């Protein structure tokens, strides 16, 4: 009996080790948030999407990733946690005001690609929507999905980010290689974290990682029991 108990304990330790070794999941449908939330209150993400001509090839990929995020949010996040979305090219517009992650719309306005790429107006638009909604976020992140080829005046972009008062800021860029976009250097712009993706699953996981970092928890593989997640 003692030998059997020791074997079971060893197997349990091995399972935990394997689970830890697996690290981040390959897609959000394999993912869970592990650990107690470190923030007292809702977390919020402002997502801005570059719909300029240079990003049109990533439109379908981006929408797949957002769909994965919506499903993940229903399972892993609280109804008080929120997501807001805007798009930008030469102009900007809010496609989803601050919305509970348990009440996300099945469809959002489909923006048309435009000439030019100005990020600051999209940040300003979401900051205004946030204030109009009078929401309070314990932590708030900006996630910009763009190739980084933006034409903003650097001072205007910096001021928009400062006014947004974000806890964390991310630039999510297609491709595996490449340096930091030149405009995102100096002062508050140095605080923008650059992440890279090559497919919808990786882009979805980046969204999950952002929520995990806001909450102070870990994004992990879902454990499987009896062949079922």
SULQUI-V946161 format. One record per run of one state. SS is the DSSP state (~ for helix, > for strand, _ for the rest). FROM is the first residue (numbers start at 0). TO is the last residue. If there is no record, write none. Layout:
SS_FROM_TO, SS_FROM_TO
This chain:
__0_0, ~_1_21, __22_26, ~_27_29, >_30_33, __34_41, >_42_49, __50_50, >_51_51, ~_52_75, __76_80, >_81_87, __88_90, >_91_99, __100_112, >_113_113, __114_118, ~_119_132, __133_137, >_138_144, __145_152, ~_153_163, __164_166, >_167_173, __174_185, ~_186_190, >_191_196, __197_198, ~_199_214, __215_216, >_217_220, __221_223, >_224_224, __225_226, >_227_227, __228_228
